[in-house]
């Protein structure tokens, strides 16, 4: 049985483009992993200074990933791939960049709100369940990293086995659904703390939950593009 991949299309220019894309996917995974570390420092360790330091590192990683996207687009603009594939690959690169952008945006909003740490600490003194809630937030961040790692594997598989790439894309969808459930649970639990957390903190934390879950939403958007590429090659 023949194994299809994008690598069968074109020559040296196309291979260079694919290597750039794979490298950029790895860079985006690094951004999301750093976002997980920010969330862990903030919500598990209650260490704002460390979260802030990790946030600066995340921004540097996002800048490098953005540079990789521009490099990939430049190669496409020079004529790599036929137009039908070029459009889908350009969209794939844009969706990939959005994953990193979303993680950085969520990090920036979180680090603007240092006062939330004190609100959580005070609230935890009245309701010990807040500690478990904090740890659940960190767990969602870990699953988000896993989701993006599998997305990276799906992009890698585009160059070796389209069938494997589409299977990995489906795994991304399944994990994104799991994160949706975690987001709902975190939000529901948060509003049960209204007697011990002030209204502004509740609203701000709900916003951060939503922004954090949006990272996996953007990964799912991208996995759909991987599936479309699979249909294009096998159709």
Beta strands, then each sheet from edge to edge (+ up, - down):
end
